Amino acid sequence: MNARNMDETVISAPHETDRLDPRGETAASAERATLRGHEAPVRIAPVKLGPVDVPAPVVLSPMAGVTNWPFRVLCEEYGPEGLYVAEMITARALVARNPKALRLCRFAPSERVRSLQLYGVNPSITEQAAKIVVDNNMADHVDLNFGCPVPKVTRRGGGSALPWKTDIFTELIQRVVRVCEPANIPVTAKIRVGIDHAHETFLEAGRIAQEEGCKAVTLHARTTAEYYGGHSDWSRIGELKAALSIPVFGNGDVWGAEDALEMIRETGCDGVAVGRGCQGRPWLFANIRNAFAGDPARVNPNLGEVCRVIERHAELLTEFYDGDERMAVHDLRKHIAWYLKGFPVGGSTRRAFMECESIDDVRREIGRLDPTVEYPPRVVDKPRGRVRFAKKVHLPYGWLDSRTTTHEERETLFGDDPMDASY
Ligand SMILES: Cc1cc2nc3c(=O)[nH]c(=O)nc-3n(C[C@H](O)[C@H](O)[C@H](O)COP(=O)(O)O)c2cc1C
């Protein structure tokens, strides 16, 4: 049921699907069950995004608050030559030269492809942001965020709400491509299935992205209402792949290397994008690299090895924060919780990590752990991070009434883009 108040439209759709795994009853899943454990062939091929080569079709999916360069460097060191995308940068924040946004635009010298993601609602502001990226040689690839389900973003018509308005969606891509193409910077789009199943947008959005010059599309196969709940419906990735000629990256619920193979096998997609699965497990990219190469070896480090990654992560973050160890260690806290997930580490030790203020504090706590503890089998390749459904979907007032915007709607939308760099 939809409710309206003066400012916004709210859809109450707590569970888009009752089934935890919407793939559960499909013919594909029966086939999947048969294939599991068998050597069914999977076609893994390099992907080309215009001038940018992606020899191994795997993407570190952008994650706000997670995929800054220190984490990307760790993932890329383990992984193959894929794409390791920075977290989304708010176009308006970049245009305003917001220092936090500028910090998020930094790349490490070792990064093979500088992949930056822009988020914008206003085509003109997003074009200006793209121009800044081009004029200052800030990236080799620009991804556009049309997948964010966070209420703060969708209630302004942004992220996964935007493809519903085909006029703004088309114009925004057109303008960014117009700026990036002459600079040889490929533009890609990241989308969801739709707002909910009554308002699906992915096939149309994919076609528009392709027509307007995007070099690939990534589909997170959930709706906004599904948020991060249940399982993404990979059959939709197959549908999109069948509808488009540009590469399609499948996204959603790749928790281990076998999931990556299975997604490609099941959907025919050109590559996979991995988000939550690598939280606290950057070595997942080593496993995917091996799986793509047909090598059965898998990395599952013991606690001592995990702690060495934590220490290195802390050092890289300190560099990211220009030597500010306190900021680095605060940023590291959520990662430590993910790194230690499933290990037999008691509550008081975990709390002590959360109270660390310096790298020495972190080292001290590491010194109290038993480095010989093996990686806990019960968390290998299992879900982690956000897993819930949206309680409600928040949209601008009257958003669903029409597929295009009125003059008044544009005035309201573009008058107050958020100035902050995060969501
Ligand atoms: C903490 C967090 C932050 C995210 N930030 C972004 C973002 O900045 N841009 C974006 O396009 N998607 C973002 N996402 C979505 C992920 O890129 C990905 O599409 C989603 O998590 C589904 O993939 P997964 O099942 O592999 O996690 C974020 C997800 C999480 C959990």
The ligand as an SDF file (V2000), in Angstrom:
LIG
                    3D

 31 33  0  0  0  0  0  0  0  0999 V2000
   28.0030   -0.9180    3.2590 C   0  0  0  0  0  0  0  0  0  0  0  0
   27.5730   -0.8630    1.8170 C   0  0  0  0  0  0  0  0  0  0  0  0
   27.8170    0.2700    1.0720 C   0  0  0  0  0  0  0  0  0  0  0  0
   27.4500    0.3270   -0.2640 C   0  0  0  0  0  0  0  0  0  0  0  0
   27.7380    1.4350   -1.0090 N   0  0  0  0  0  0  0  0  0  0  0  0
   27.4860    1.4520   -2.3310 C   0  0  0  0  0  0  0  0  0  0  0  0
   27.9170    2.5380   -3.1500 C   0  0  0  0  0  0  0  0  0  0  0  0
   28.5550    3.4950   -2.6870 O   0  0  0  0  0  0  0  0  0  0  0  0
   27.6100    2.4850   -4.4650 N   0  0  0  0  0  0  0  0  0  0  0  0
   26.9130    1.4370   -5.0170 C   0  0  0  0  0  0  0  0  0  0  0  0
   26.6610    1.4330   -6.2260 O   0  0  0  0  0  0  0  0  0  0  0  0
   26.5320    0.3850   -4.2630 N   0  0  0  0  0  0  0  0  0  0  0  0
   26.8130    0.3740   -2.9570 C   0  0  0  0  0  0  0  0  0  0  0  0
   26.4800   -0.7240   -2.2150 N   0  0  0  0  0  0  0  0  0  0  0  0
   25.8910   -1.9100   -2.8820 C   0  0  0  0  0  0  0  0  0  0  0  0
   26.9710   -2.9140   -3.2870 C   0  0  0  0  0  0  0  0  0  0  0  0
   27.8530   -2.3610   -4.2380 O   0  0  0  0  0  0  0  0  0  0  0  0
   26.3360   -4.1750   -3.9090 C   0  0  0  0  0  0  0  0  0  0  0  0
   25.6090   -3.7980   -5.0300 O   0  0  0  0  0  0  0  0  0  0  0  0
   25.4070   -4.8840   -2.9370 C   0  0  0  0  0  0  0  0  0  0  0  0
   25.9890   -4.9970   -1.6630 O   0  0  0  0  0  0  0  0  0  0  0  0
   25.0260   -6.2800   -3.4640 C   0  0  0  0  0  0  0  0  0  0  0  0
   26.1660   -7.0510   -3.7000 O   0  0  0  0  0  0  0  0  0  0  0  0
   26.6710   -8.1640   -2.6260 P   0  0  0  0  0  0  0  0  0  0  0  0
   25.5280   -9.1170   -2.4110 O   0  0  0  0  0  0  0  0  0  0  0  0
   27.8580   -8.7900   -3.2760 O   0  0  0  0  0  0  0  0  0  0  0  0
   26.9640   -7.4260   -1.3660 O   0  0  0  0  0  0  0  0  0  0  0  0
   26.8070   -0.7810   -0.8690 C   0  0  0  0  0  0  0  0  0  0  0  0
   26.5620   -1.9310   -0.1020 C   0  0  0  0  0  0  0  0  0  0  0  0
   26.9310   -1.9930    1.2150 C   0  0  0  0  0  0  0  0  0  0  0  0
   26.6700   -3.2430    1.9960 C   0  0  0  0  0  0  0  0  0  0  0  0
  1  2  1  0
  2  3  1  0
  2 30  2  0
  3  4  2  0
  4  5  1  0
  4 28  1  0
  5  6  2  0
  6  7  1  0
  6 13  1  0
  7  8  2  0
  7  9  1  0
  9 10  1  0
 10 11  2  0
 10 12  1  0
 12 13  2  0
 13 14  1  0
 14 15  1  0
 14 28  1  0
 15 16  1  0
 16 17  1  0
 16 18  1  0
 18 19  1  0
 18 20  1  0
 20 21  1  0
 20 22  1  0
 22 23  1  0
 23 24  1  0
 24 25  2  0
 24 26  1  0
 24 27  1  0
 28 29  2  0
 29 30  1  0
 30 31  1  0
M  END
$$$$
